[in-house]
């Protein structure tokens, strides 16, 4: 295959990278990226096979860890994030677990924001702890808490910013400085903003993690994940993925690869709609509070805007009352999709306390401020007035 991806792309813009970076063209000279649905690759002779397996020459070996379609997706996402390398995985949680297991060892320690996707807590508290990796949870906005949690064995700081579902903002540059001072890596989950709006490595992050299931695909079709960063780190994560096998399928990689072409257009349009919806929700008498970093009333609005020009499509709000009043809103809607997924062109709504964060304890939900009256909306591409009318049925 001839690589036409980087010959003339050294100084082009994000939009061009989104449709051109990482492109590998076969001898058929196709214009659209090819989908290689093959589990294995053949060799000209035994010596070539031996060289490939010994990493003595480039080439594809087995689709669990080398596939042209997957390579194109990885190279394009790395280009958009501004990182040296990327390794794709089967899901977003596989990306997080691969980063942790690929880089850390028994006795190592993680400091993590307590405001993360619900499944991250049992991953770190239960599974990783069994392998001798401890985690301390801190308020994502309290830099003193991050500093106080550092141990001599701390090797990774992990955060999600903006957080899901409360849109709390971590100061990436400040956390990167803390991590560097103690010889640790900073890993940032960039799922909610994507590189179209925020590039954490520009602020000093070592790793950027994605659930590509969300906005990278953008239409709720496949499961996928990715870890981006310096080549020396991604090589270690790759070693885990190659051996343990949480690999992405070529088909899913192809869907995400094509999703990257429209990523910026979707993120900008959905962010604008989310901002309009957040402002409208603030004016509704049945709502106690709206969580969206794009609002001037958000306590970290200035920091949020310094890190990203738009604040994504996910917002949450607290209804006056409790679970009954929150469920009333969900049950009354006719159009918005009731699902825990986000990142779709279709607007979705969920009750985090009983869905995305149901597996964690009540104490953990209380610490993360996931209340029974909280609802999360991931705004899609529908007409904003139609979304307002649908929500009004339950408000």
TAJOCOR-V916500 format. One record per backbone hydrogen bond with DSSP energy under -1.0 kcal/mol. NH is the residue of the N-H (numbers start at 0). CO is the residue of the C=O. E is the energy in kcal/mol with one decimal. If there is no record, write none. Layout:
nh=NH co=CO e=E
nh=NH co=CO e=E
This chain:
nh=1 co=24 e=-2.3
nh=3 co=22 e=-1.3
nh=16 co=12 e=-2.2
nh=17 co=13 e=-2.4
nh=19 co=15 e=-1.7
nh=20 co=16 e=-1.7
nh=22 co=19 e=-1.5
nh=24 co=1 e=-2.6
nh=28 co=25 e=-1.9
nh=36 co=34 e=-1.1
nh=37 co=35 e=-1.6
nh=40 co=60 e=-1.2
nh=48 co=44 e=-1.8
nh=49 co=45 e=-2.3
nh=50 co=46 e=-2.3
nh=51 co=47 e=-2.4
nh=52 co=48 e=-2.3
nh=53 co=49 e=-1.6
nh=54 co=51 e=-1.5
nh=55 co=50 e=-2.9
nh=62 co=38 e=-2.6
nh=64 co=61 e=-2.2
nh=65 co=61 e=-2.5
nh=70 co=66 e=-2.8
nh=71 co=67 e=-2.1
nh=72 co=68 e=-1.9
nh=73 co=69 e=-2.8
nh=74 co=70 e=-2.8
nh=75 co=71 e=-2.2
nh=76 co=72 e=-2.5
nh=77 co=73 e=-2.3
nh=78 co=74 e=-1.9
nh=79 co=75 e=-2.1
nh=80 co=76 e=-2.3
nh=81 co=77 e=-1.1
nh=82 co=77 e=-2.4
nh=84 co=228 e=-2.0
nh=86 co=226 e=-2.4
nh=88 co=224 e=-2.7
nh=89 co=245 e=-1.9
nh=94 co=90 e=-1.4
nh=95 co=91 e=-1.9
nh=96 co=92 e=-2.7
nh=97 co=93 e=-2.3
nh=98 co=94 e=-2.1
nh=99 co=95 e=-2.2
nh=100 co=96 e=-2.9
nh=101 co=97 e=-2.2
nh=102 co=98 e=-1.2
nh=103 co=99 e=-2.6
nh=106 co=131 e=-3.0
nh=107 co=104 e=-2.2
nh=108 co=152 e=-2.0
nh=109 co=133 e=-2.7
nh=110 co=155 e=-2.4
nh=111 co=135 e=-2.8
nh=112 co=157 e=-2.3
nh=113 co=137 e=-2.8
nh=115 co=113 e=-1.0
nh=119 co=116 e=-2.1
nh=122 co=118 e=-1.6
nh=123 co=119 e=-2.4
nh=124 co=120 e=-3.4
nh=125 co=121 e=-1.8
nh=126 co=121 e=-1.6
nh=127 co=122 e=-3.0
nh=129 co=125 e=-1.2
nh=130 co=127 e=-1.1
nh=131 co=128 e=-1.8
nh=132 co=127 e=-2.0
nh=133 co=107 e=-1.8
nh=135 co=109 e=-2.5
nh=137 co=111 e=-2.4
nh=141 co=138 e=-1.5
nh=145 co=141 e=-1.6
nh=146 co=142 e=-2.4
nh=147 co=143 e=-2.6
nh=148 co=144 e=-1.4
nh=149 co=146 e=-1.1
nh=153 co=150 e=-1.5
nh=154 co=108 e=-2.8
nh=155 co=108 e=-1.3
nh=156 co=184 e=-3.1
nh=157 co=110 e=-2.5
nh=158 co=186 e=-2.0
nh=160 co=188 e=-1.4
nh=162 co=167 e=-1.7
nh=166 co=162 e=-2.0
nh=171 co=169 e=-1.3
nh=174 co=170 e=-2.4
nh=175 co=171 e=-2.6
nh=176 co=172 e=-1.9
nh=177 co=173 e=-2.0
nh=178 co=174 e=-2.7
nh=179 co=175 e=-2.5
nh=180 co=176 e=-2.0
nh=181 co=177 e=-1.1
nh=183 co=178 e=-3.1
nh=184 co=154 e=-2.4
nh=186 co=156 e=-3.3
nh=187 co=206 e=-2.5
nh=188 co=158 e=-3.2
nh=189 co=208 e=-2.3
nh=193 co=189 e=-2.7
nh=196 co=193 e=-1.7
nh=197 co=193 e=-2.5
nh=201 co=198 e=-2.0
nh=202 co=199 e=-1.7
nh=203 co=200 e=-1.1
nh=204 co=199 e=-1.8
nh=205 co=185 e=-2.0
nh=206 co=185 e=-2.2
nh=207 co=227 e=-2.5
nh=208 co=187 e=-2.7
nh=209 co=225 e=-2.7
nh=212 co=223 e=-1.5
nh=213 co=210 e=-2.0
nh=216 co=211 e=-1.8
nh=217 co=213 e=-2.9
nh=224 co=88 e=-2.0
nh=225 co=209 e=-1.9
nh=226 co=86 e=-2.3
nh=227 co=207 e=-3.0
nh=228 co=84 e=-2.1
nh=233 co=229 e=-2.6
nh=234 co=230 e=-2.6
nh=236 co=232 e=-1.9
nh=237 co=233 e=-3.1
nh=238 co=234 e=-1.8
nh=239 co=235 e=-1.3
nh=240 co=236 e=-2.5
nh=241 co=237 e=-3.2
nh=242 co=238 e=-1.6
nh=243 co=239 e=-3.6
nh=244 co=240 e=-1.9
nh=246 co=244 e=-2.2
nh=252 co=248 e=-2.4
nh=253 co=249 e=-2.3
nh=254 co=250 e=-2.3
nh=255 co=251 e=-2.3
nh=256 co=252 e=-2.5
nh=257 co=253 e=-2.3
nh=258 co=254 e=-1.9
nh=259 co=255 e=-1.7
nh=261 co=258 e=-1.1
nh=265 co=261 e=-2.5
nh=266 co=262 e=-3.0
nh=267 co=263 e=-2.3
nh=268 co=264 e=-2.0
nh=269 co=265 e=-3.0
nh=270 co=266 e=-1.9
nh=271 co=267 e=-2.0
nh=272 co=268 e=-1.9
nh=273 co=269 e=-2.4
nh=274 co=270 e=-2.4
nh=275 co=271 e=-2.0
nh=276 co=272 e=-2.6
nh=277 co=273 e=-2.7
nh=278 co=274 e=-2.2
nh=279 co=275 e=-2.0
nh=280 co=276 e=-2.8
nh=281 co=277 e=-1.8
nh=283 co=280 e=-1.7
nh=286 co=283 e=-1.6
nh=287 co=317 e=-3.0
nh=288 co=317 e=-1.3
nh=290 co=315 e=-3.6
nh=294 co=291 e=-1.7
nh=297 co=294 e=-1.7
nh=300 co=297 e=-1.9
nh=303 co=299 e=-2.8
nh=304 co=300 e=-2.4
nh=305 co=301 e=-1.4
nh=306 co=302 e=-1.5
nh=307 co=303 e=-1.8
nh=314 co=376 e=-2.6
nh=315 co=290 e=-1.8
nh=316 co=374 e=-2.5
nh=317 co=288 e=-2.9
nh=318 co=372 e=-2.4
nh=319 co=285 e=-2.5
nh=325 co=321 e=-2.0
nh=326 co=322 e=-3.1
nh=327 co=323 e=-1.7
nh=328 co=324 e=-1.3
nh=329 co=325 e=-1.6
nh=330 co=326 e=-3.1
nh=331 co=327 e=-1.3
nh=336 co=346 e=-2.3
nh=338 co=336 e=-1.1
nh=338 co=348 e=-1.1
nh=347 co=377 e=-2.0
nh=348 co=336 e=-2.4
nh=349 co=375 e=-2.0
nh=353 co=350 e=-1.6
nh=354 co=351 e=-1.1
nh=356 co=351 e=-2.6
nh=357 co=354 e=-1.5
nh=364 co=360 e=-2.4
nh=365 co=361 e=-2.6
nh=366 co=362 e=-2.3
nh=367 co=363 e=-2.0
nh=368 co=365 e=-1.0
nh=369 co=364 e=-2.9
nh=370 co=368 e=-1.1
nh=373 co=370 e=-1.4
nh=374 co=316 e=-2.6
nh=375 co=349 e=-2.6
nh=376 co=314 e=-2.9
nh=377 co=347 e=-2.1
nh=378 co=312 e=-3.0
nh=380 co=344 e=-3.3
nh=386 co=382 e=-1.6
nh=387 co=383 e=-2.2
nh=388 co=384 e=-2.3
nh=389 co=385 e=-1.9
nh=390 co=386 e=-2.4
nh=391 co=387 e=-2.2
nh=393 co=390 e=-1.4
nh=394 co=390 e=-1.1
